[in-house]
């Protein structure tokens, strides 16, 4: 699993949440900046984790400031999970 795959999953769910185009999402922005409300954000994060089969502690998620940060965090946890398997 690579960063581009994870980015694609996150932007797919975010695009659905904000009725936008996944390819037009600027990942340097926060989900709120792009029009997502707190419920949308929870749905994007949980759907992404479910599809990627990755669990991220809530305390780690609280530190995220933009979409790139979320992608990096999911990648980090996916790699750690892969190392354990």
ROSE-4610 file (N, C-alpha, C; in Angstrom, 1 decimal, always signed):
// ROSE-4610
residu = [X/X/X/X/X/X/X/X/X/X/X/X/X/X/X/X/X/X/X/X/X/X/X/X/X/X/X/X/X/X/X/X/X/X/X/X/X/X/X/X/X/X/X/X/X/X/X/X/X/X/X/X/X/X/X/X/X/X/X/X/X/X/X/X/X/X/X/X/X/X/X/X/X/X/X/X/X/X/X/X/X/X/X/X/X/X/X/X/X/X/X/X/X/X/X/X/X/X/X/X/X/X/X/X/X/X/X/X/X/X/X/X/X/X/X/X/X/X/X/X/X/X/X/X/X/X/X/X/X/X/X/X/X/X/X/X/X/X/X/X/X/X/X/X/X/X/X/X/X/X/X/X/X/X/X/X/X/X/X/X/X/X/X/X/X/X/X/X/X/X/X/X/X/X/X/X/X/X/X/X/X/X/X/X/X/X/X/X/X/X/X/X/X/X/X/X/X/X/X/X/X/X/X/X/X/X/X/X/X/X/X/X/X/X/X/X/X/X/X/X/X/X/X/X/X/X/X/X/X/X/X/X/X/X/X/X/X/X/X/X/X/X/X/X/X/X/X/X/X/X/X/X/X/X/X]
num = [1/1/1/2/2/2/3/3/3/4/4/4/5/5/5/6/6/6/7/7/7/8/8/8/9/9/9/10/10/10/11/11/11/12/12/12/13/13/13/14/14/14/15/15/15/16/16/16/17/17/17/18/18/18/19/19/19/20/20/20/21/21/21/22/22/22/23/23/23/24/24/24/25/25/25/26/26/26/27/27/27/28/28/28/29/29/29/30/30/30/31/31/31/32/32/32/33/33/33/34/34/34/35/35/35/36/36/36/37/37/37/38/38/38/39/39/39/40/40/40/41/41/41/42/42/42/43/43/43/44/44/44/45/45/45/46/46/46/47/47/47/48/48/48/49/49/49/50/50/50/51/51/51/52/52/52/53/53/53/54/54/54/55/55/55/56/56/56/57/57/57/58/58/58/59/59/59/60/60/60/61/61/61/62/62/62/63/63/63/64/64/64/65/65/65/66/66/66/67/67/67/68/68/68/69/69/69/70/70/70/71/71/71/72/72/72/73/73/73/74/74/74/75/75/75/76/76/76/77/77/77/78/78/78/79/79/79/80/80/80/81/81/81/82/82/82/83/83/83/84/84/84/85/85/85]
x = [+0.9/+0.0/+0.9/+0.7/+1.5/+0.7/+1.4/+0.8/-0.3/+0.0/-1.0/-2.3/-2.2/-3.4/-4.2/-3.5/-4.2/-4.8/-4.1/-4.6/-5.9/-5.9/-7.0/-8.2/-8.0/-9.1/-9.7/-8.8/-9.3/-10.0/-9.5/-10.1/-11.4/-11.5/-12.8/-13.9/-13.6/-14.7/-14.9/-13.9/-14.1/-14.9/-14.7/-15.4/-16.9/-17.2/-18.6/-19.2/-18.5/-19.0/-19.3/-18.5/-18.7/-19.2/-19.7/-20.2/-19.2/-18.0/-16.9/-16.3/-15.2/-14.4/-13.1/-12.9/-11.8/-10.5/-10.4/-9.1/-8.9/-9.9/-9.7/-9.4/-9.4/-9.1/-7.7/-7.5/-6.2/-5.9/-5.0/-4.7/-3.9/-3.4/-2.7/-3.7/-5.0/-6.0/-6.7/-7.4/-8.1/-9.5/-10.1/-11.4/-12.4/-12.3/-13.2/-13.1/-11.8/-11.6/-12.3/-12.5/-13.1/-14.6/-15.1/-16.6/-17.2/-16.3/-16.8/-17.1/-18.2/-18.6/-18.0/-18.1/-17.5/-18.0/-19.3/-19.9/-19.3/-19.1/-18.5/-17.0/-16.3/-14.9/-14.9/-15.7/-15.8/-16.1/-17.0/-17.4/-16.2/-15.5/-14.4/-13.3/-12.9/-11.9/-12.3/-13.5/-13.8/-14.0/-14.5/-14.7/-13.3/-12.4/-11.0/-10.3/-10.4/-9.8/-10.4/-11.7/-12.4/-11.9/-11.8/-11.4/-9.9/-9.1/-7.7/-7.3/-8.3/-8.1/-7.0/-7.1/-6.2/-6.9/-6.4/-7.0/-6.0/-6.5/-5.7/-6.3/-5.5/-6.0/-6.6/-7.6/-8.3/-7.3/-6.4/-5.4/-4.5/-4.2/-3.3/-4.1/-5.4/-6.2/-6.4/-6.4/-6.6/-5.5/-4.3/-3.2/-3.2/-4.1/-4.1/-4.6/-3.9/-4.3/-4.8/-4.4/-4.8/-4.9/-5.4/-5.6/-4.2/-3.2/-1.9/-1.5/-1.8/-1.4/-2.2/-3.4/-4.2/-3.7/-3.4/-2.8/-1.5/-0.6/+0.6/+0.4/-0.5/-0.8/-1.4/-2.3/-2.8/-1.7/-0.8/+0.3/+1.2/+1.5/+2.4/+1.8/+0.5/-0.2/-0.3/-0.5/-0.6/+0.8/+1.8/+3.2/+3.5/+3.1/+3.3/+2.5/+1.3/+0.5/+1.1/+1.6/+2.3/+3.5/+4.2/+5.4/+5.1/+3.9/+3.5/+3.0/+2.5/+1.9/+2.9]
y = [-1.2/+0.0/+1.2/+2.1/+3.3/+4.6/+5.7/+6.9/+7.4/+7.2/+7.5/+6.8/+5.5/+4.7/+5.2/+5.5/+6.0/+7.4/+8.2/+9.6/+9.4/+8.5/+8.2/+7.8/+7.0/+6.5/+7.7/+8.4/+9.6/+10.6/+11.0/+12.0/+11.5/+10.2/+9.6/+9.8/+9.5/+9.7/+11.1/+12.0/+13.4/+14.0/+13.6/+14.1/+13.8/+12.6/+12.2/+13.0/+13.3/+14.1/+15.5/+16.1/+17.5/+17.7/+16.6/+16.7/+17.4/+17.0/+17.6/+16.6/+17.0/+16.2/+15.8/+14.5/+14.0/+14.5/+14.6/+15.1/+16.5/+17.3/+18.7/+19.1/+18.1/+18.3/+18.7/+19.8/+20.3/+19.7/+18.7/+18.0/+18.7/+19.9/+20.8/+21.5/+21.5/+22.2/+21.2/+21.8/+20.9/+20.5/+19.5/+19.1/+20.2/+20.9/+22.0/+23.1/+23.4/+24.5/+24.1/+22.8/+22.4/+22.2/+22.5/+22.5/+21.4/+20.5/+19.4/+19.8/+19.3/+19.6/+18.4/+18.5/+17.5/+16.1/+16.0/+14.7/+14.1/+15.0/+14.5/+14.0/+14.8/+14.4/+13.0/+12.8/+11.5/+10.4/+10.6/+9.6/+9.4/+10.4/+10.3/+9.4/+9.8/+9.1/+7.6/+7.4/+6.0/+5.2/+5.7/+5.0/+4.6/+5.6/+5.4/+4.3/+4.4/+3.3/+2.0/+1.9/+0.6/+0.0/+0.9/+0.3/-0.1/+0.7/+0.4/-0.7/-1.0/-2.0/-1.5/-0.3/+0.4/+1.0/+0.9/+1.5/+2.6/+3.8/+4.9/+5.4/+5.5/+6.0/+7.4/+7.7/+9.1/+10.1/+9.8/+10.8/+11.2/+10.3/+10.6/+11.5/+11.1/+11.9/+13.3/+13.6/+15.0/+15.9/+15.4/+16.2/+16.6/+16.0/+16.2/+17.6/+18.3/+19.7/+19.8/+18.8/+18.9/+17.4/+17.3/+16.0/+15.3/+16.0/+15.4/+14.7/+15.4/+14.8/+13.5/+13.5/+12.3/+11.2/+11.5/+10.5/+9.9/+10.8/+10.3/+9.5/+9.9/+9.1/+7.7/+7.6/+6.4/+5.5/+6.1/+5.3/+4.8/+5.6/+5.2/+4.0/+4.0/+2.9/+1.7/+1.9/+0.8/+0.1/+0.8/+0.2/-0.5/+0.1/-0.6/-1.9/-1.9/-3.1/-4.1/-3.7/-4.6/-5.3/-4.5/-5.0/-6.1/-5.9/-6.9/-8.2/-8.1/-9.3/-10.3]
z = [+0.0/+0.0/+0.0/-1.0/-1.1/-0.8/-0.7/-0.4/-1.4/-2.7/-3.7/-3.6/-3.2/-3.0/-1.8/-0.7/+0.5/+0.2/-0.5/-0.9/-1.8/-2.7/-3.5/-2.7/-1.7/-0.9/-0.1/+0.5/+1.3/+0.5/-0.7/-1.5/-2.1/-2.3/-2.9/-1.8/-0.6/+0.4/+0.7/+0.7/+0.9/-0.2/-1.4/-2.6/-2.5/-2.0/-1.8/-0.7/+0.4/+1.5/+1.1/+0.3/-0.1/-1.5/-2.1/-3.5/-4.4/-4.3/-5.1/-6.1/-6.7/-7.6/-6.9/-6.8/-6.0/-6.6/-7.9/-8.6/-8.3/-7.9/-7.7/-6.2/-5.4/-4.0/-3.7/-3.0/-2.6/-1.3/-1.2/+0.0/+1.0/+0.6/+1.6/+2.5/+2.1/+2.9/+3.9/+4.9/+5.8/+5.2/+5.7/+5.2/+5.5/+6.6/+6.9/+5.9/+5.5/+4.5/+3.2/+2.9/+1.7/+1.8/+3.0/+3.2/+3.9/+4.5/+5.2/+6.7/+7.2/+8.6/+9.4/+10.7/+11.6/+11.4/+11.1/+10.8/+9.5/+8.5/+7.2/+7.5/+8.3/+8.6/+9.3/+10.2/+10.9/+9.9/+9.0/+8.0/+7.0/+6.6/+5.7/+6.4/+7.6/+8.3/+8.6/+9.1/+9.4/+8.1/+7.1/+5.8/+5.2/+5.3/+4.8/+5.6/+6.9/+7.8/+7.5/+7.3/+7.1/+5.7/+4.7/+3.4/+3.4/+4.1/+4.2/+5.2/+6.0/+7.1/+8.1/+8.5/+9.4/+10.5/+11.8/+12.9/+13.4/+13.6/+14.1/+15.4/+16.5/+17.7/+17.6/+18.2/+18.2/+18.6/+19.6/+20.0/+18.9/+18.0/+16.8/+15.8/+15.6/+14.7/+15.1/+16.4/+16.9/+16.4/+16.1/+15.7/+14.2/+13.5/+12.0/+11.7/+10.8/+10.4/+9.0/+8.1/+6.7/+6.2/+4.9/+4.3/+4.1/+3.8/+3.6/+5.0/+6.1/+7.4/+7.6/+7.3/+7.4/+6.6/+5.3/+4.4/+5.0/+5.5/+6.1/+7.3/+8.1/+9.3/+9.0/+8.0/+7.6/+7.0/+6.2/+5.6/+6.7/+7.7/+8.8/+9.5/+9.8/+10.5/+9.6/+8.3/+7.4/+7.3/+7.3/+7.2/+8.5/+9.7/+10.9/+11.0/+10.5/+10.5/+9.6/+8.4/+7.5/+8.1/+8.9/+9.6/+10.6/+11.2/+12.3/+11.7/+10.4/+9.8/+9.4]
